[in-house]
Structure formats: structure tokens, C-alpha cells
Amino acid sequence: MVIEDRDAPRAGRRPRGTVMIFAVPLLAVAAAGIAVGIALDGGDPGDRAVPFEAGRVYETGKRQRIESGGRAVTYVPAGGRTLDSRAGCLAGAGGARSRALLADVECEGRVQASFRTTENVTVDGHVLRFRDSAAAAAAGAWLAYTDLRFSGGGTARDGRVERRGRYVVVTAGASQDPERTADAVAVLHGATLAGLGGAAAG
């Protein structure tokens, strides 16, 4: 649809209607380009707003209530560490197999956080950083949540492993209640993935 400018344009001046016709598509293209750039995995390290720090990735400085999928869990922080090196990454391995795997795919760093929920579930989270999304995908395909060290104890254990860009998120929990453990793991894991977003971080 063409928008007509009823005022006669001055010589050498583009009618206002013409400006509107071209401006709207250009703005739409620019917005689409920004959205695609944000959504792409393995983008430039500067694309991610949240620093690679335990206190920022997991917000370990405060008690927090997280709601997801109709479930609400309150997490009380019990500690967090930023280990921004290969040695720090390997320190989280639970055995020789996982150490060899993380060394092979060149894990570059790790942040770790521990929580206890108000329903007495111990939950630990790790975010492992790799050189690019391909290395993270290789690690994520082989890692199990039991391959990393966790502080929790209990008969009901649960865990998840998932990749996001150049990161692999590993979350595990334990208690005496299978349902509460599963909920605590799922909610923290989902919140961590959402916080990382689709772009890579520094």
C-alpha cells in the first residue's frame, strides 16, 4: 500500500510518504538482524551480558525463589566458585574418565554453585566453558551428570546435562524425595540455561 503525500514536494525534496515507505522495511530488516545475531550459538564473546562468574551466573549472593513450568523452588546458596582455567575445569571432574574427556575437548573454565532448597534438597550446578560451540557439543554428547563432583547426599538423585552455545550446563541434586529432587534440578537447570541465552560469553 502506497501512502500518498498530499502536499506538493519542493524541488529536490523526497515526499514524506516515500520516506515512510522505505523507512519501515529498513527498520524491520535491522531488527531482524539484531534478533538473529542474539539467537546464534557460539557468537562473539562480547555478545553475552552476564560475566563468567559464579555469583552472576547462579546469583549465589542471595536466597532466591524460582518458578518454572508450574513449579516453584526456593534455593538457599551454600557456596560458589569461579575457576576460569583448564585446571579449574578439570578439578570438577569426578574421576579419570571425565578428566580425560574434559582435557581432550579442551575445557577452558568452570563456575560452580551449591544450594540447599527449603525442602531439604541439595543442588549443585556447573557451567563448563569451551573454546567454541563444536567443542561444547562434543563434551555435552559424552558427559553424564555423574561425571562431575557434587556435594549432595541422599537416596534420590537426579541430574541433567545440556549445551548452550560454547557452554555445557550440568545440574544435579539429591535428597530422600525423588519428586522434590527432580523439581529442584529441573527448575535450577532451566533457569541457568535461560540466563546463558543463545550467545556465547567471555
C-alpha positions as CSV (number, residue, x, y, z in Angstrom):
1,M,0.0,0.0,0.0
2,V,1.4,3.4,-1.0
3,I,0.9,6.3,1.3
4,E,0.4,9.5,-0.7
5,D,1.7,12.9,0.4
6,R,-1.0,15.4,-0.5
7,D,1.4,18.3,-0.1
8,A,3.4,19.0,-3.3
9,P,7.1,18.4,-2.6
10,R,9.7,21.1,-3.0
11,A,12.2,20.6,-5.8
12,G,14.9,18.1,-4.7
13,R,13.0,17.0,-1.7
14,R,11.6,13.5,-1.3
15,P,7.8,13.3,-0.4
16,R,7.1,12.3,3.2
17,G,5.1,9.3,2.0
18,T,8.1,7.9,0.2
19,V,10.3,8.2,3.3
20,M,7.7,6.3,5.2
21,I,7.5,3.5,2.6
22,F,11.3,2.9,2.8
23,A,11.9,3.5,6.4
24,V,9.6,0.8,7.7
25,P,11.2,-2.1,5.8
26,L,14.6,-0.9,6.7
27,L,13.8,-0.8,10.4
28,A,12.3,-4.3,10.1
29,V,15.4,-5.7,8.5
30,A,17.7,-4.1,11.1
31,A,15.6,-5.6,13.9
32,A,15.6,-9.0,12.3
33,G,19.4,-8.8,12.0
34,I,19.8,-8.0,15.7
35,A,17.5,-10.8,16.7
36,V,19.4,-13.4,14.6
37,G,22.7,-12.2,16.0
38,I,21.5,-12.7,19.5
39,A,20.0,-16.1,18.9
40,L,23.0,-17.6,17.1
41,D,25.1,-20.1,19.2
42,G,28.8,-19.5,19.5
43,G,28.7,-15.8,18.8
44,D,31.3,-13.3,19.6
45,P,32.5,-13.5,23.3
46,G,31.3,-9.9,23.8
47,D,27.7,-10.7,22.9
48,R,26.8,-12.1,26.3
49,A,25.8,-9.7,29.0
50,V,26.4,-11.9,32.1
51,P,30.1,-12.3,33.1
52,F,31.5,-15.8,33.5
53,E,31.4,-15.6,37.3
54,A,29.6,-17.9,39.8
55,G,28.0,-15.0,41.6
56,R,26.4,-13.7,38.3
57,V,25.6,-17.0,36.5
58,Y,24.0,-18.5,39.6
59,E,23.3,-15.4,41.7
60,T,25.0,-17.1,44.7
61,G,24.7,-13.9,46.9
62,K,21.1,-14.3,47.7
63,R,18.2,-16.6,48.5
64,Q,16.0,-16.9,45.5
65,R,12.7,-18.3,44.6
66,I,12.4,-19.6,41.0
67,E,9.2,-20.5,39.3
68,S,9.1,-22.7,36.1
69,G,6.5,-24.9,34.5
70,G,4.1,-24.6,37.4
71,R,6.8,-25.5,39.9
72,A,8.3,-23.1,42.5
73,V,11.5,-23.8,44.4
74,T,13.4,-21.7,46.9
75,Y,17.2,-22.0,46.8
76,V,19.5,-21.0,49.7
77,P,23.1,-20.5,48.5
78,A,25.7,-22.7,50.1
79,G,28.8,-21.5,48.1
80,G,30.1,-20.7,44.7
81,R,33.4,-20.7,42.8
82,T,34.8,-19.3,39.6
83,L,37.6,-21.4,38.2
84,D,38.5,-19.7,35.0
85,S,41.2,-22.1,33.7
86,R,41.6,-25.6,32.4
87,A,42.9,-26.7,35.7
88,G,39.8,-25.4,37.4
89,C,37.7,-27.2,34.9
90,L,39.4,-30.5,35.5
91,A,39.2,-30.1,39.2
92,G,35.4,-30.6,38.9
93,A,35.8,-34.0,37.3
94,G,34.5,-36.9,39.3
95,G,37.0,-39.5,38.0
96,A,39.7,-40.4,35.5
97,R,37.2,-40.8,32.7
98,S,35.7,-37.4,33.0
99,R,39.1,-35.8,33.4
100,A,40.4,-37.4,30.2
101,L,37.3,-36.3,28.4
102,L,37.4,-32.7,29.6
103,A,41.1,-32.5,28.7
104,D,40.6,-33.9,25.3
105,V,37.9,-31.3,24.3
106,E,39.9,-28.6,26.0
107,C,37.5,-27.3,28.6
108,E,38.7,-23.7,29.4
109,G,36.9,-22.9,32.7
110,R,34.1,-23.7,35.1
111,V,31.8,-21.9,37.5
112,Q,30.2,-23.9,40.3
113,A,27.4,-23.2,42.8
114,S,25.8,-25.2,45.6
115,F,22.3,-24.7,47.1
116,R,20.0,-26.3,49.6
117,T,16.3,-25.8,48.9
118,T,13.8,-25.1,51.6
119,E,12.5,-28.6,51.0
120,N,15.9,-30.0,52.0
121,V,17.2,-30.9,48.5
122,T,20.9,-30.4,47.9
123,V,21.5,-29.0,44.4
124,D,24.8,-28.3,42.6
125,G,25.4,-26.6,39.3
126,H,28.4,-26.4,37.0
127,V,28.8,-24.4,33.8
128,L,31.7,-25.5,31.7
129,R,33.2,-23.2,29.1
130,F,34.8,-24.4,25.9
131,R,36.6,-22.7,23.0
132,D,33.6,-22.9,20.7
133,S,30.1,-24.5,20.3
134,A,31.6,-27.5,18.4
135,A,33.8,-28.4,21.4
136,A,30.9,-27.9,23.8
137,A,28.7,-30.1,21.6
138,A,31.3,-32.9,21.7
139,A,31.6,-32.7,25.5
140,G,27.8,-32.5,26.0
141,A,27.3,-35.6,24.0
142,W,29.5,-37.7,26.3
143,L,29.2,-36.1,29.7
144,A,26.8,-37.5,32.3
145,Y,25.9,-35.5,35.4
146,T,27.7,-38.1,37.4
147,D,30.9,-37.2,35.7
148,L,31.3,-34.1,37.9
149,R,31.7,-33.7,41.6
150,F,28.6,-32.9,43.6
151,S,28.2,-32.3,47.3
152,G,24.7,-33.8,47.8
153,G,23.9,-37.0,49.6
154,G,20.7,-39.0,49.6
155,T,19.0,-42.0,48.1
156,A,17.1,-40.0,45.5
157,R,19.5,-38.5,42.9
158,D,18.8,-36.7,39.6
159,G,20.7,-34.7,37.1
160,R,20.8,-33.0,33.7
161,V,23.4,-32.1,31.1
162,E,22.7,-29.7,28.3
163,R,24.7,-27.4,25.9
164,R,24.1,-23.7,25.3
165,G,26.4,-22.1,22.8
166,R,30.0,-22.7,23.9
167,Y,28.9,-23.8,27.4
168,V,27.7,-27.1,28.9
169,V,25.4,-26.8,31.9
170,V,25.4,-29.7,34.4
171,T,23.0,-29.8,37.3
172,A,22.5,-32.5,39.9
173,G,20.5,-32.9,43.1
174,A,20.0,-35.3,45.9
175,S,17.5,-35.9,48.8
176,Q,15.3,-38.5,50.2
177,D,12.4,-37.5,48.0
178,P,12.6,-38.3,44.2
179,E,9.9,-35.8,43.2
180,R,11.3,-32.9,45.1
181,T,14.8,-33.7,43.8
182,A,13.6,-33.8,40.2
183,D,11.8,-30.5,40.6
184,A,14.8,-28.8,42.3
185,V,17.1,-30.0,39.5
186,A,14.8,-29.1,36.6
187,V,14.0,-25.6,37.8
188,L,17.6,-24.6,38.5
189,H,18.8,-26.2,35.3
190,G,16.2,-24.3,33.2
191,A,17.0,-21.0,34.9
192,T,20.7,-21.4,34.3
193,L,20.1,-22.2,30.6
194,A,17.8,-19.2,30.2
195,G,20.4,-16.9,31.9
196,L,23.1,-18.0,29.5
197,G,20.8,-17.3,26.5
198,G,21.8,-18.2,23.0
199,A,25.0,-16.2,22.6
200,A,28.5,-17.1,23.7
201,A,30.2,-15.4,26.6
202,G,33.6,-14.3,27.6
